[in-house]
């Protein structure tokens, strides 16, 4: 149960980071396009909103966030709980 919670929380972390990365890339793209004199074209998805990036990018970021969060959670679980290479385990005992 503890491992499942750990993995779910790292997947959620990866998903949140993918949304932040998506927003930063979209802002940079819009700024670059407008500063070079171009027009920003985008797509509108009902109940989701408007986005200047292509649809394949919009779907790729969340998928990569979920997959990356899963593998990151597996890696951290192994380092912290199996190999015990966490800083907490290396403190000097008094």
C-alpha positions in Angstrom: 0.0 0.0 0.0 2.8 2.4 0.8 4.5 1.7 -2.5 1.3 2.2 -4.4 0.7 5.6 -2.7 4.3 6.6 -3.5 4.0 5.7 -7.1 0.7 7.5 -7.5 2.1 10.6 -5.9 5.1 10.7 -8.2 2.8 10.2 -11.2 0.8 13.2 -10.0 4.0 15.1 -9.6 5.1 14.3 -13.2 1.7 15.3 -14.5 1.8 18.7 -12.7 5.4 19.3 -14.0 4.2 18.4 -17.5 1.5 21.1 -17.3 4.0 23.7 -16.1 6.4 22.8 -18.9 3.5 23.0 -21.4 2.6 26.5 -20.2 6.2 27.7 -20.3 6.8 26.3 -23.8 3.5 27.8 -25.0 4.3 31.2 -23.6 7.7 31.2 -25.2 6.2 30.1 -28.5 3.6 32.9 -28.5 6.2 35.5 -27.5 8.6 34.4 -30.2 5.8 34.3 -32.9 4.4 37.7 -32.0 7.9 39.3 -31.7 8.8 38.1 -35.2 5.6 39.5 -36.7 3.8 36.3 -37.2 0.3 35.3 -36.3 -0.5 32.8 -33.6 -2.8 30.0 -34.8 -4.2 27.5 -32.4 -6.8 25.0 -31.7 -9.8 25.1 -29.4 -11.0 22.1 -27.5 -14.4 22.3 -25.8 -14.3 22.4 -22.0 -10.4 22.4 -22.2 -9.6 25.8 -23.8 -7.5 27.3 -26.5 -3.9 26.3 -27.1 -1.3 27.7 -29.6 0.6 24.4 -29.8 -0.3 21.6 -32.1 -2.7 18.9 -30.7 0.0 16.2 -30.8 2.1 18.3 -28.4 -0.9 18.9 -26.1 -1.4 15.2 -25.7 2.3 14.3 -25.6 3.1 16.3 -22.5 0.6 14.7 -20.1 1.5 11.2 -21.4 5.2 11.9 -20.9 4.5 13.3 -17.4 2.6 10.2 -16.4 5.1 7.8 -17.8 8.0 9.8 -16.4 6.4 10.0 -13.0 5.9 6.3 -12.9 9.5 5.5 -13.7 10.7 8.2 -11.4 8.6 6.7 -8.6 10.0 3.3 -9.2 13.6 4.6 -9.2 13.1 6.7 -6.0 11.4 3.7 -4.3 14.4 1.5 -5.0 16.9 4.1 -3.9 15.1 5.2 -0.7 13.5 2.0 0.6 15.4 -0.9 -0.9 19.0 0.3 -1.2 18.6 2.8 1.7 20.7 5.5 0.0 18.7 8.3 1.4 20.3 11.1 3.5 18.2 10.1 6.4 19.9 6.7 6.6 23.4 8.2 6.6 23.1 10.5 9.6 25.6 10.0 12.4 24.0 8.4 15.4 24.7 10.1 18.7 
